[in-house]
Structures are given as C-alpha cells and as structure tokens.
Amino acid sequence: MACHPGLLETLVGPAHRAIENEEAEIGDIDLFMEALRSRDIAIRAIFNLSWAPENKLLLSEHANLVEALLRTLMYRVSSWGGFGRGVSGILLQSRKHAACALRNLAAAPRRN
C-alpha cells in the first residue's frame, strides 16, 4: 500500500507541517483545530501503514516522514490548550501514534 504513487507525499505533507510555529499566525481556534486534526489523521495513517512488514523499509527511509514523527513527539503544549476544544487530547493522541509508528519502523530490516 505504501508503494502507491503519491501516497507517502500526500501523508507526509500535513504530517510534516510545523503547526507549532504557526500557532500565533493562525489566529482562529477552528482553523488551528482543522490543521491539528489533519496532522493527526496523517500521523495515524502512517502508523497504520507502519505495521505491514513490506512497508517498514520504505517508510523508514523517508527522511521527512521520520522527521515529521519526531516533530510530532516533541509538540507537547499549545497556546490553544485549555479552551475545552480537545487540543490537548489530539496532541496526546498524535504523540502516541507517532511513537508507535517509530517503534514499528525501528523493527524494519536493514537494507544490504
């Protein structure tokens, strides 16, 4: 599935987006939530793809994908948190999915 043309680039785009750097510029909680949810959905799809043994090597060699997972792990607190819109929950869920995807990719076979 991960070999489908354009799939990884489509997922890595929103997953790699630096939302944490755009918080002040977004200015609207609804737009921020939309960006946060799209990033979470992309990370979750990457996590799901990372289970299949045939995808592990391909995913682990995609530099922006690994960087997106690491960036997601580091994004812990948002200035939009505490407004009762679920920001903290989505951040936590995204971090869990990113950590699990990295765990799966760590089990990728080495290329000879």
PyMOL commands that set and color helices and strands:
alter all, ss='L'
color gray80, all
select helices_A, chain A and resi 7-16+19-26+29-49+53-60+63-74+87-106
alter helices_A, ss='H'
color red, helices_A
deselect
rebuild
show_as cartoon
